[in-house]
Amino acid sequence: SATPTGWDSDTDLTYDAGTGHLTITTDLIAGEIKFRANDAWDINLGDDGPNGKLEYNGANIAIAEAGNYTIELILNEAKYAYKVTKN
């Protein structure tokens, strides 16, 4: 609900060969985000913590306030993780 098109479509991330992370810098509104694979909900990652570590079918990730954010999806570690940084 925090992305430009809400839950209605995907906001694609870009692979960064330097870090091995998937990233995007975009404007968000207050709401929630979640990561999913292949434009479907069969494989989705959320955060039950919220501790920056991802779980399959985990909870939505809260975005407290509107602004421009850089989002990193870190899949090249033993425990999948993410970072959401307000710019």
C-alpha positions in Angstrom: 0.0 0.0 0.0 3.0 2.3 0.3 4.3 2.0 -3.3 3.1 4.2 -6.1 0.5 1.7 -7.4 -0.3 0.1 -4.1 -1.0 -3.6 -4.0 -2.3 -3.5 -7.6 1.0 -4.0 -9.3 4.7 -4.6 -8.7 7.4 -2.0 -8.2 10.5 -3.8 -9.7 13.9 -3.7 -8.1 17.2 -3.6 -10.1 20.1 -6.0 -9.6 23.3 -4.3 -8.4 26.2 -6.4 -9.5 28.6 -4.5 -7.1 26.7 -5.5 -4.0 24.7 -8.5 -5.2 21.5 -6.8 -3.9 18.3 -5.8 -5.6 17.6 -2.1 -5.1 15.3 0.7 -5.9 15.0 4.4 -5.0 11.4 5.5 -5.1 8.8 7.7 -3.4 6.6 5.9 -0.9 3.6 7.0 1.1 2.7 5.8 4.7 1.6 2.2 4.5 3.1 -1.2 4.0 5.4 -3.1 1.6 6.3 -6.7 1.0 8.6 -8.5 -1.4 7.3 -11.1 -3.8 8.7 -13.1 -6.7 7.6 -13.4 -10.3 4.6 -10.9 -10.0 2.7 -13.4 -7.8 2.1 -14.1 -4.1 3.2 -17.8 -4.2 6.6 -16.7 -2.9 6.5 -13.6 -0.7 8.8 -12.3 2.0 7.9 -10.1 4.9 9.3 -9.3 8.3 7.8 -10.9 11.5 10.4 -9.0 13.7 10.6 -6.3 12.5 14.3 -6.9 12.7 15.5 -6.4 9.0 15.4 -10.2 8.5 12.9 -11.7 6.1 10.6 -14.7 6.5 8.5 -16.5 3.9 4.9 -15.3 4.2 6.1 -12.9 6.9 4.3 -9.8 8.0 3.9 -6.7 5.9 6.7 -4.1 6.5 5.5 -0.8 7.8 6.5 2.5 6.2 5.7 5.2 8.8 5.9 8.3 6.7 5.8 9.5 3.1 9.1 10.3 1.5 11.8 9.2 -0.9 13.4 5.8 0.1 16.1 3.5 -1.0 15.1 -0.1 -0.6 17.6 -3.0 -0.7 16.7 -6.7 -0.9 19.6 -8.8 0.3 19.3 -12.4 -1.0 23.0 -13.3 -1.1 23.3 -14.0 2.7 22.3 -17.1 4.6 19.4 -15.2 6.2 17.5 -13.0 3.7 17.4 -9.4 4.7 16.4 -5.9 3.6 17.1 -2.3 4.3 14.7 0.6 3.9 16.4 4.0 4.2 14.7 7.3 4.0 16.7 9.7 1.8 
